[in-house]
Amino acid sequence: MKTLQFKIGTGIVLLFMLLVGTSNKTYAHCEIPCGIYADSLRIIMLSEDIETIEKSMKMINELSSAEEVDYNQLVRWITNKEDHANKIQNIATQYFMFQRLKVSDDAEVQKKNAKLLAVLHEICVYAMKSKQTTDLKYIEKLNEAVHNLSHLYFGEEKHHH
């Protein structure tokens, strides 16, 4: 029994160290002009966060409808859903809005930025709605908005090279 407790305890400590050690590198980005960006990685991260929210919603619905509700697990899935919605909002704002969209006097850049800002706003709103509910229609809306972001961001960018 002590060996199992040790393994579990060690696993938790290692997981915590891994999360603490990589969280800034994974989800934050410096607001200095370092020139290191992984735009396509951010799209993948958004998609993974959406999948996690979807799973969380399904688990919340399943746990809520159980004859004997396991409130501990229910709260954990709700917290998980919140965390991943926050990550989506952070990527949309801190990464794309604040660092990747450039302020410009150029009419074409402004036109593209307006479209990008609109879809980033949608992503933030649908992430907020996914915090407030377990309605899976917001998963569909988030996926569609991320698809549109990817198309706008990368599709039009390629024509400029």
NORRASUL-V475323 format. One record per backbone hydrogen bond with DSSP energy under -1.0 kcal/mol. CO is the residue of the C=O (numbers start at 1). NH is the residue of the N-H. E is the energy in kcal/mol with one decimal. If there is no record, write none. Layout:
CO_NH_E / CO_NH_E
//
This chain:
1_5_-2.5 / 2_6_-2.6 / 3_7_-2.7 / 4_8_-2.7 / 5_9_-2.9 / 6_10_-3.1 / 7_11_-2.6 / 8_12_-2.5 / 9_13_-2.3 / 10_14_-2.8 / 11_15_-2.6 / 12_16_-2.6 / 13_17_-2.6 / 14_18_-2.5 / 15_19_-2.7 / 16_20_-2.9 / 17_21_-2.7 / 18_22_-1.7 / 19_23_-1.8 / 22_26_-2.7 / 23_27_-2.4 / 24_28_-1.1 / 32_34_-2.8 / 38_42_-1.7 / 39_43_-1.4 / 40_44_-1.8 / 41_45_-2.7 / 42_46_-2.4 / 43_47_-2.2 / 44_48_-2.5 / 45_49_-2.5 / 46_50_-2.2 / 47_51_-2.2 / 48_52_-2.1 / 49_53_-2.3 / 50_54_-2.5 / 51_55_-2.4 / 52_56_-2.5 / 53_57_-2.8 / 54_58_-2.3 / 55_59_-2.5 / 56_60_-2.8 / 57_61_-2.4 / 58_62_-2.3 / 59_63_-3.2 / 60_64_-2.5 / 61_65_-1.3 / 69_71_-1.2 / 70_74_-2.4 / 71_75_-2.7 / 72_76_-2.0 / 73_77_-2.3 / 74_78_-2.1 / 75_79_-2.8 / 76_80_-2.2 / 77_81_-2.2 / 78_82_-2.3 / 79_83_-2.7 / 80_84_-2.1 / 81_85_-1.9 / 82_86_-2.5 / 83_87_-1.9 / 84_88_-1.9 / 85_89_-2.2 / 86_90_-2.4 / 87_91_-2.4 / 88_92_-2.5 / 89_93_-2.3 / 90_94_-1.1 / 90_95_-1.3 / 91_96_-2.5 / 92_97_-1.9 / 93_98_-2.6 / 95_99_-1.1 / 96_100_-1.1 / 96_101_-1.8 / 106_110_-2.4 / 107_111_-2.1 / 108_112_-2.3 / 109_113_-2.9 / 110_114_-2.3 / 111_115_-1.6 / 112_116_-2.5 / 113_117_-3.4 / 114_118_-1.9 / 115_119_-2.0 / 116_120_-2.5 / 117_121_-2.3 / 118_122_-2.0 / 119_123_-2.3 / 120_124_-2.1 / 121_125_-2.5 / 122_126_-3.1 / 123_127_-2.1 / 124_128_-2.1 / 125_129_-2.6 / 126_130_-1.9 / 128_132_-1.3 / 129_133_-1.1 / 135_138_-1.7 / 136_140_-1.5 / 137_141_-2.2 / 138_142_-2.4 / 139_143_-2.7 / 140_144_-2.3 / 141_145_-2.4 / 142_146_-2.7 / 143_147_-2.3 / 144_148_-2.5 / 145_149_-2.5 / 146_150_-2.7 / 147_151_-2.5 / 148_152_-2.8 / 149_153_-3.2 / 150_154_-2.5 / 151_155_-1.4 / 152_156_-1.0 / 154_158_-1.9 / 157_160_-1.3 / 158_161_-1.1
//
